[in-house]
Amino acid sequence: MIQAAIMGYGTIGSGVAEILEQNQAEITRAAGQNVALKYVLDLRDFPGTPIADKIVHEFKVIEEDPDVQIVVETMGGLNPSYPFVKASLEAGKHVVTSNKALVAAHGTELLAIAKKKGVNFFFEASVGGGIPIIRPLYRCLKGEKIEEITGILNGTTNYILTKMDKEGETFEHALKEAQELGYAERNPEADVEGQDTCRKIAILTAMATGKEVNYEDIYTEGITKITDVDFKYAEKLGTSVKLFGSSRIQGDEVHAFVAPVMIGRDHPLYMVSDVFNGILVKGNMLGTTMYYGSGAGKLPTASAVIADIIEAAQNEKQNVPMGWTDERLEIAEMETSAHRYFVRIAGTAAEKLAEVTTLFGEVTVVELDGLDEFAVLTGKLTEAAFQDMAAKLDQGYQAAGEDGIRQMIRAEVE
């Protein structure tokens, strides 16, 4: 028998405890031994619940108990999760976490401690909720040279964008609805500004390259500037807008970004809607694979945690080689990346198109009735080239006392 402790009895922690109880036979068969829950660390008591007699309020109880071999961290954030996880590893205990902030900020150090101590630091649930993605990268795809990882990695933003796309809602109304349904936090900044997606694509990029990725090096743009008008144009173009976390690896050059992207109906991620996540992984031999499912939620995320608990139990006496080293990966400047661009411009196409094509070259033009503007879809340009052209166009408008570019969304449209 192997004994475990859960730190944090919130949504995910309670889900882990529930699965450990309900799927005990399946877990025992997979792990090769019984996995028993000994402690639950939380500030609260839970009288009348199945874990009431397992509650402890002091981390040292877990840290100093030699019978606890697996520690599950589901508290979130960095404090006290980071010092507690570090101390657990240094005490020779395996650690399983669902905490993407912890993995993105301290994963390099924690992986190194786990290796030194001959234990494991697993974090399948930190990206994609219940979708298997970390384990495929270090097991199923370990013979591949990963060339691209692109994903819809945040269920909250995908729900909001789906509402705007399918029902014509404004960003503000869709966000309010997401909050009422519990999909969005009262303070949704980490989701809608792209910070959550940024940490997840940083983890996936580190897994793919074997090098440390500083998430602060990744260009990050959220969805707060996307409007219902953008989706009216998208409908006419046969496209949609999704928040992508993307990493493209070309030799020694890695482009990584988080931003809204306009995609066509032929894109594999086009149909990923509501709170679901979808992740594309392109290998140099296998080609493109896709991973789809519940990117958050109590039991889907807890299911991924359970898989890590089982792997830790299977490797009770050894470290599983996975993760990355402390060699820092250099992320290319966003200005060097290349995209097509959807651009909304004040005025009519009849008045302004000649000026626009002089700068951007051949474009696809889209107009909507009743608007004092038009939109174009450019050819592929580097970010630097587009910004230079956009600045020149805006200068011309400003000289005439008018507004110019009203919106820009990067596009991946054939």
C-alpha positions in Angstrom: 0.0 0.0 0.0 1.1 3.5 -0.8 -0.3 6.5 1.2 -1.1 9.9 -0.2 -1.9 13.4 1.1 -3.9 16.1 -0.6 -3.0 19.8 -0.1 -6.1 21.9 -0.7 -9.7 20.6 -0.5 -11.2 22.8 -3.1 -12.8 21.9 -6.4 -9.9 19.8 -7.7 -8.7 18.4 -4.4 -12.2 17.2 -3.5 -12.5 15.6 -7.0 -9.2 13.7 -6.4 -10.5 12.4 -3.1 -13.8 11.4 -4.7 -12.1 9.4 -7.5 -9.7 7.7 -5.1 -12.7 6.4 -3.2 -15.1 5.6 -6.1 -12.5 4.1 -8.5 -10.4 2.4 -5.9 -10.4 -1.0 -7.6 -9.4 0.5 -11.0 -6.6 2.6 -9.4 -5.3 -0.4 -7.4 -5.2 -2.6 -10.5 -3.4 0.1 -12.5 -0.9 1.1 -9.7 -0.1 -2.4 -8.7 -1.0 -1.6 -5.1 -3.6 0.1 -3.1 -3.4 3.9 -2.9 -4.9 5.2 0.4 -5.6 8.8 1.3 -4.1 9.5 4.7 -4.3 13.3 5.1 -6.1 16.3 3.6 -4.4 19.7 4.4 -6.8 22.6 4.5 -7.6 25.6 6.7 -11.2 24.5 7.0 -12.8 21.5 8.7 -15.3 19.4 6.8 -17.5 17.7 9.5 -19.8 15.0 8.3 -17.8 14.3 5.1 -15.8 11.2 4.2 -12.5 13.1 4.8 -13.4 14.7 8.1 -11.1 12.4 10.1 -8.2 13.0 7.6 -8.1 16.8 7.9 -4.9 18.4 9.2 -4.1 22.1 9.4 -0.3 22.0 9.6 1.9 21.1 6.6 4.6 19.6 8.9 2.3 16.7 9.7 2.5 15.6 6.0 6.2 16.6 5.6 7.4 14.7 8.6 5.3 11.5 8.2 7.5 8.9 6.5 4.4 6.9 5.5 3.2 9.6 3.1 4.9 8.9 -0.2 2.7 10.9 -2.6 1.7 14.5 -2.0 -1.0 16.0 -4.2 -1.0 19.8 -4.5 -4.3 21.4 -5.6 -4.1 24.7 -3.7 -3.2 26.8 -6.7 -1.1 30.0 -6.7 2.5 30.1 -5.5 2.2 30.7 -1.8 2.2 28.4 0.1 2.1 25.8 -2.7 5.7 26.5 -3.8 7.4 26.1 -0.4 5.2 23.1 0.5 5.9 21.3 -2.8 9.6 22.0 -2.6 9.8 20.7 1.0 7.8 17.6 0.0 10.3 16.8 -2.8 13.2 17.4 -0.5 11.7 15.0 2.0 11.8 12.3 -0.6 8.1 12.3 -1.5 6.6 12.2 -5.0 4.5 15.3 -5.9 1.6 15.6 -8.2 0.1 19.0 -9.0 -2.6 20.7 -11.1 -1.0 24.1 -10.6 0.1 25.7 -13.9 1.3 28.8 -12.2 3.7 26.7 -10.0 5.0 24.7 -12.9 5.5 27.7 -15.1 7.3 29.7 -12.4 9.3 27.0 -10.6 9.1 23.8 -12.7 12.8 23.8 -13.6 13.9 23.8 -9.9 11.3 21.3 -8.8 12.1 18.9 -11.6 15.8 19.1 -10.6 15.0 18.4 -6.9 12.8 15.4 -7.9 15.6 14.0 -10.0 18.2 14.5 -7.3 16.0 12.8 -4.7 14.9 9.9 -6.9 11.3 10.9 -6.8 8.9 12.4 -9.3 7.2 15.8 -10.0 4.2 15.2 -12.2 1.9 17.9 -13.6 -0.4 16.4 -16.3 -3.4 18.3 -15.0 -1.6 21.7 -15.2 -2.4 22.0 -18.9 -5.7 21.0 -20.6 -7.5 19.8 -17.5 -8.5 16.2 -18.3 -6.9 16.1 -21.8 -3.8 13.9 -21.9 -1.1 16.2 -23.3 2.0 16.2 -21.0 2.3 12.4 -20.9 2.0 12.1 -24.7 4.9 14.5 -25.1 7.3 12.6 -23.0 6.1 9.1 -23.8 4.1 8.6 -27.0 5.9 11.4 -29.0 9.4 11.1 -27.5 10.8 10.0 -30.9 9.4 13.0 -32.7 10.9 16.4 -33.3 8.1 18.7 -32.3 7.6 21.5 -34.8 4.4 23.1 -33.5 2.0 23.2 -30.6 -1.1 25.3 -31.0 -4.0 25.2 -28.7 -7.2 26.6 -27.3 -6.0 26.3 -23.8 -8.5 28.3 -21.7 -12.2 27.2 -21.4 -13.4 30.6 -20.0 -12.2 32.6 -23.0 -13.4 30.0 -25.5 -16.8 30.1 -23.9 -17.0 33.9 -24.2 -15.8 33.8 -27.8 -18.3 31.1 -28.7 -21.1 33.1 -27.2 -20.0 36.2 -29.2 -19.7 34.1 -32.4 -22.9 31.9 -32.2 -25.3 34.3 -30.4 -23.9 37.7 -31.3 -23.3 38.7 -27.7 -21.0 41.5 -26.7 -17.8 40.7 -24.8 -19.1 42.2 -21.6 -22.4 40.3 -21.7 -20.7 37.0 -22.5 -18.2 37.5 -19.6 -21.0 38.2 -17.2 -22.8 35.0 -18.2 -19.5 33.0 -17.8 -19.2 34.4 -14.3 -22.8 33.5 -13.4 -22.2 30.0 -14.6 -19.0 29.7 -12.6 -16.7 29.4 -15.7 -15.1 32.8 -15.0 -13.7 34.1 -11.7 -15.0 37.3 -10.2 -11.7 38.8 -11.3 -11.2 37.2 -14.7 -8.0 39.0 -15.6 -5.8 35.9 -15.8 -8.2 34.3 -18.3 -9.3 37.2 -20.5 -5.9 38.9 -20.7 -4.3 35.6 -21.8 -2.1 35.0 -18.8 -3.5 31.5 -18.1 -2.9 30.5 -21.7 0.6 32.0 -21.6 1.7 29.8 -18.7 0.2 26.7 -20.4 2.0 27.2 -23.7 5.2 28.0 -21.8 4.9 24.6 -20.1 4.2 22.8 -23.4 7.0 24.5 -25.2 9.4 23.5 -22.4 8.2 19.9 -22.7 8.6 20.0 -26.5 12.1 21.5 -26.5 13.6 20.1 -23.2 14.6 23.6 -22.3 13.4 26.1 -19.7 10.9 28.7 -20.9 10.2 31.9 -19.2 6.6 32.7 -19.7 7.3 36.4 -19.5 9.2 36.1 -22.8 6.1 35.1 -24.6 4.0 37.8 -26.3 0.6 37.8 -24.7 -2.6 39.4 -25.9 -6.1 38.7 -24.5 -9.6 38.9 -25.9 -10.8 42.1 -24.2 -10.6 44.1 -27.5 -12.6 41.6 -29.5 -16.1 42.9 -30.4 -19.3 41.5 -31.7 -18.6 43.5 -34.9 -15.5 41.5 -35.5 -17.7 38.3 -35.5 -20.1 39.9 -38.0 -17.2 40.3 -40.4 -16.0 36.8 -39.5 -19.4 35.3 -40.4 -19.2 36.9 -43.8 -15.6 35.6 -44.3 -16.6 32.1 -43.1 -14.2 32.3 -40.2 -14.2 32.5 -36.4 -11.9 34.0 -33.8 -10.2 31.8 -31.1 -7.6 32.6 -28.4 -4.5 30.6 -29.4 -1.5 29.7 -27.4 1.0 28.8 -30.1 4.6 27.7 -30.3 6.3 27.1 -33.7 9.7 25.5 -33.6 11.9 25.9 -36.7 15.4 24.7 -36.0 16.9 26.9 -33.4 14.2 29.6 -33.8 11.1 29.4 -31.6 8.2 31.7 -32.1 5.6 31.6 -29.2 2.7 33.9 -28.7 -0.8 34.1 -27.1 -3.3 36.1 -29.1 -6.8 36.0 -30.7 -6.5 34.4 -34.2 -9.0 34.4 -37.0 -9.3 30.9 -38.5 -11.3 29.3 -41.3 -13.7 26.4 -41.2 -11.1 24.1 -42.5 -8.9 24.6 -39.4 -8.9 21.7 -37.0 -9.6 24.0 -34.0 -12.5 25.8 -35.7 -15.1 23.4 -34.1 -13.7 23.6 -30.6 -16.4 25.5 -28.8 -17.8 26.5 -25.4 -15.6 25.4 -22.4 -13.7 22.7 -24.3 -10.0 22.8 -25.2 -8.2 21.5 -28.2 -4.5 21.1 -28.8 -2.6 20.5 -32.0 0.8 18.9 -31.9 2.8 18.6 -35.1 5.8 16.2 -35.3 8.3 16.0 -38.1 7.5 12.3 -38.7 4.0 11.8 -37.4 2.5 15.0 -38.7 -0.4 16.7 -36.9 -2.3 15.1 -34.0 -5.1 16.7 -32.0 -6.1 16.4 -28.4 -9.6 17.5 -27.4 -11.7 17.4 -24.3 -12.7 19.1 -21.1 -10.0 21.6 -20.3 -11.2 22.3 -16.7 -13.7 21.1 -14.2 -13.7 19.1 -11.0 -13.6 15.5 -12.2 -11.9 15.9 -15.6 -8.9 17.7 -14.0 -9.0 15.3 -11.0 -8.8 12.4 -13.5 -5.5 13.7 -14.8 -4.2 14.1 -11.3 -5.2 10.4 -10.6 -3.2 9.3 -13.7 -0.1 11.0 -12.2 -0.7 9.4 -8.8 -0.8 6.0 -10.5 2.4 6.7 -12.4 4.1 7.8 -9.2 2.9 4.6 -7.5 4.2 2.5 -10.4 7.6 4.3 -10.1 7.7 4.4 -6.3 11.5 3.9 -6.1 12.7 5.7 -9.2 12.6 9.0 -11.1 10.9 9.0 -14.5 12.9 11.1 -17.0 10.7 13.9 -18.2 10.4 17.7 -18.3 13.3 20.0 -19.2 16.7 21.2 -18.1 17.8 24.6 -16.8 19.1 25.7 -20.2 17.0 28.7 -21.1 15.2 28.6 -24.4 15.3 31.9 -26.4 12.0 33.0 -27.7 12.1 35.0 -31.0 10.8 38.5 -31.0 7.1 38.8 -32.0 8.1 41.2 -34.7 9.8 38.4 -36.6 6.7 36.2 -36.7 4.6 36.1 -39.9 0.8 36.1 -40.2 -2.1 37.3 -42.3 -4.0 40.2 -40.8 -7.7 41.0 -40.5 -7.9 44.8 -40.4 -10.9 47.1 -39.9 -10.4 50.5 -41.4 -12.5 53.7 -41.2 -14.2 55.0 -44.3 -15.4 53.1 -47.4 -13.5 50.8 -49.6 -14.2 53.0 -52.6 -12.5 55.9 -50.9 -9.6 54.2 -49.2 -8.8 50.9 -51.0 -6.2 52.3 -53.3 -4.2 53.7 -50.4 -4.6 50.4 -48.5 -3.4 48.2 -51.4 -0.5 50.6 -52.0 0.7 49.7 -48.5 -0.5 46.1 -48.0 -0.5 44.8 -51.5 -3.4 42.6 -52.7 -6.1 42.1 -50.0 -9.5 40.5 -49.6 -12.1 43.2 -49.0 -15.2 42.8 -46.7 -18.0 45.3 -46.2 -21.0 45.3 -43.9 -24.1 47.3 -44.5 -24.7 50.3 -42.2 -21.1 50.7 -41.0 -18.8 53.6 -41.8 -15.8 51.3 -42.3 -14.6 48.3 -44.2 -12.3 45.4 -43.5 -9.4 43.7 -45.4 -7.6 40.4 -45.0 -4.0 40.9 -46.0 -1.5 38.4 -47.4 1.2 37.0 -45.1 3.5 39.6 -43.6 5.9 39.8 -40.8 4.7 41.5 -37.7 7.3 44.2 -38.1 6.3 44.9 -41.7 2.6 45.0 -40.8 3.1 47.4 -37.9 5.2 49.7 -40.2 2.5 49.7 -42.8 -0.3 50.2 -40.3 1.5 53.2 -38.8 1.9 54.8 -42.2 -1.8 54.3 -42.9 -2.8 55.8 -39.5 -0.5 58.8 -40.2 -2.5 59.5 -43.3 -5.7 59.4 -41.5 -4.4 61.5 -38.6 -3.2 64.2 -41.0 -6.8 64.5 -42.2 -8.1 64.5 -38.7 -9.8 61.1 -39.0 -9.4 57.8 -37.2 -7.8 55.0 -39.2 -7.4 51.3 -38.1 -10.1 50.3 -35.7 -9.1 46.6 -35.2 -6.4 44.1 -36.1 -6.6 40.4 -35.6 -4.0 37.9 -36.8 -5.4 35.4 -39.2 -4.6 31.8 -40.3 -6.9 31.6 -43.3 -6.2 29.8 -46.5 
